[in-house]
């Protein structure tokens, strides 16, 4: 649905919520939960604003007042995820590669089920929508990338990484999440805990240290 059409329904043309009456937290939670349930049940492409309203038991005007498009609803769902558990986003076991494995393992778990369908659907739509691509990058992708880079930088500060390995920290982050995106988009192999472990092991020689001790 075009933004001009959505704005006419009560949303703003630039995708931001309008000023005025604050949202009911109960209604907001119902809509966000409904979005994930419909992604799980029917898939991203079948998700509609009418379906959201029916599933959440709210009026369509309520949804359009705060979310001009289904993409806005799902971005809000995904934006909340990194903040639900700081311990999962910034693990600190004392071993940099175990921390990498835990962060990736948590992130990969979120890609399974409805969350993964939402992410892949948004990524597909973003290819033809520069504004959505920018928001997806800023609100969903960057927080995870920043968390992984922070873990690696902490490893350098603690002397667990030399900081002069075969690849830079930024390229290591690209490698880790690039594998995730490739598997999500192609569907040829799982994105799971085993992959998180494999990536942690693969990064070790590239970053200038030995493999993580899993004993």
C-alpha positions in Angstrom: 0.0 0.0 0.0 1.4 3.4 -0.9 2.4 5.9 1.7 0.0 8.5 0.3 -2.8 6.1 0.7 -1.7 5.2 4.2 -1.4 8.8 5.2 -5.0 9.4 4.1 -5.9 6.6 6.5 -4.4 8.4 9.5 -0.7 7.7 9.2 2.1 10.2 8.2 3.6 10.3 4.7 7.2 9.8 6.0 6.4 6.7 8.1 6.6 8.4 11.5 3.7 8.3 13.9 1.5 11.4 14.0 1.2 13.6 17.1 -1.8 13.4 19.2 -3.4 10.7 21.4 -0.8 8.4 22.9 -1.0 4.7 21.9 -2.6 2.2 24.3 0.2 -0.1 25.3 -2.1 -3.1 25.4 -3.3 -2.3 21.8 0.3 -1.8 20.7 1.4 -5.1 22.1 -1.6 -6.9 20.6 -0.7 -5.5 17.1 3.0 -6.4 17.4 2.2 -9.9 18.6 -0.4 -10.3 15.8 2.2 -9.3 13.2 4.5 -12.1 14.3 1.7 -14.6 14.5 0.5 -13.8 11.0 4.0 -14.1 9.7 4.3 -17.5 11.3 0.9 -18.7 10.1 0.6 -17.1 6.6 4.0 -15.7 5.7 5.2 -12.2 5.2 3.7 -11.6 1.7 0.2 -12.5 3.0 0.3 -10.1 5.9 -2.2 -7.2 5.5 -3.3 -4.3 7.6 -6.8 -5.7 7.6 -5.5 -9.1 8.8 -3.5 -7.4 11.5 -6.6 -5.5 12.8 -8.6 -8.7 12.8 -6.0 -10.7 14.6 -5.2 -8.0 17.1 -8.9 -7.2 17.7 -8.4 -3.5 17.0 -9.8 -1.2 14.4 -7.8 -0.6 11.2 -7.9 3.2 12.0 -6.0 2.4 15.2 -3.3 0.6 13.3 -3.0 3.3 10.5 -2.9 6.0 13.1 0.5 4.7 14.3 1.8 2.4 11.6 1.3 3.6 8.0 2.4 0.2 6.5 2.9 -3.4 7.6 6.7 -2.7 7.2 6.4 -0.1 10.0 4.8 -2.6 12.3 7.4 -5.3 11.7 10.3 -2.8 12.1 9.0 -1.9 15.5 8.8 -5.6 16.4 12.4 -6.2 15.3 13.7 -2.9 16.8 12.5 -4.1 20.2 14.3 -7.5 20.0 17.9 -6.3 20.7 16.8 -4.5 23.9 15.0 -7.4 25.5 18.1 -9.0 27.0 21.4 -7.0 27.2 23.1 -10.2 28.5 22.3 -11.9 25.2 23.3 -8.9 23.1 26.6 -8.3 25.0 27.7 -11.6 26.5 30.9 -11.6 28.5 32.1 -15.0 29.4 35.8 -14.0 29.5 36.5 -15.7 26.2 36.1 -13.5 23.1 35.2 -16.4 20.8 32.7 -17.9 23.2 31.1 -14.5 23.4 31.0 -14.4 19.6 29.3 -17.8 19.5 26.7 -16.8 22.2 25.8 -13.5 20.4 25.5 -15.2 17.0 23.6 -18.2 18.6 21.1 -15.8 20.1 20.8 -13.8 16.9 20.4 -17.0 14.8 17.6 -18.3 17.1 15.7 -15.1 16.4 15.8 -15.8 12.7 13.9 -19.0 13.0 10.1 -18.9 12.8 8.1 -15.7 12.3 11.0 -13.3 13.1 13.1 -14.8 10.3 10.2 -14.5 7.9 9.7 -10.9 8.8 13.4 -10.1 8.4 13.7 -11.8 5.0 10.4 -10.2 3.8 11.6 -6.7 4.8 15.0 -7.3 3.2 13.3 -8.2 -0.1 11.0 -5.2 0.0 14.0 -2.9 0.9 15.7 -3.7 -2.5 13.1 -1.5 -4.2 12.6 1.0 -1.3 15.6 3.2 -0.3 13.8 4.6 2.7 12.9 1.1 4.0 16.5 -0.1 3.3 17.9 2.8 5.4 15.6 2.2 8.3 16.2 -1.6 8.2 19.9 -0.9 8.3 19.7 1.7 11.1 17.1 0.1 13.3 17.6 -3.7 12.9 21.0 -4.6 11.3 23.4 -2.0 12.8 22.7 -2.8 16.5 23.7 -6.4 16.0 26.7 -5.5 13.9 27.8 -3.0 16.5 27.4 -5.5 19.3 29.6 -8.1 17.5 32.3 -5.5 16.7 32.2 -4.3 20.4 32.9 -7.9 21.5 35.8 -8.2 19.1 37.2 -4.9 20.1 37.0 -5.9 23.7 39.0 -9.0 22.8 41.7 -6.8 21.3 41.7 -4.6 24.5 42.1 -7.7 26.7 44.9 -9.2 24.6 42.9 -12.1 23.4 43.1 -10.9 19.8 46.3 -9.3 18.4 44.3 -6.9 16.3 46.6 -7.5 13.3 45.1 -10.6 11.9 44.4 -11.4 8.2 41.1 -9.4 8.3 39.9 -6.3 10.0 37.3 -6.3 12.7 34.8 -4.8 10.3 35.4 -7.5 7.7 35.1 -10.2 10.4 31.6 -8.7 11.2 30.7 -8.8 7.5 31.8 -12.4 7.3 29.8 -13.5 10.3 26.5 -11.8 9.3 27.1 -12.3 5.6 26.9 -16.1 6.1 23.7 -15.6 8.0 22.1 -13.5 5.3 23.2 -15.8 2.5 21.6 -18.8 4.3 18.4 -16.9 5.2 17.9 -15.7 1.7 18.9 -18.9 -0.2 17.4 -21.3 2.4 20.1 -23.9 1.4 21.3 -24.6 4.9 20.2 -23.9 8.5 21.0 -20.8 10.5 21.5 -22.4 13.9 23.8 -22.9 16.9 26.1 -25.2 14.9 26.6 -22.4 12.4 27.4 -19.9 15.3 30.0 -22.3 16.5 31.5 -22.8 13.0 31.8 -19.1 12.5 33.4 -18.5 15.9 36.0 -21.1 15.0 36.5 -19.8 11.5 37.1 -16.2 12.8 39.9 -17.3 15.2 42.7 -17.8 12.7 41.6 -14.8 10.6 41.8 -12.5 13.6 45.1 -13.6 14.8 44.5 -16.0 17.6 43.9 -19.7 18.3 40.6 -21.4 18.2 38.3 -21.1 21.2 38.7 -23.7 23.8 35.3 -25.4 24.3 36.4 -27.8 27.1 
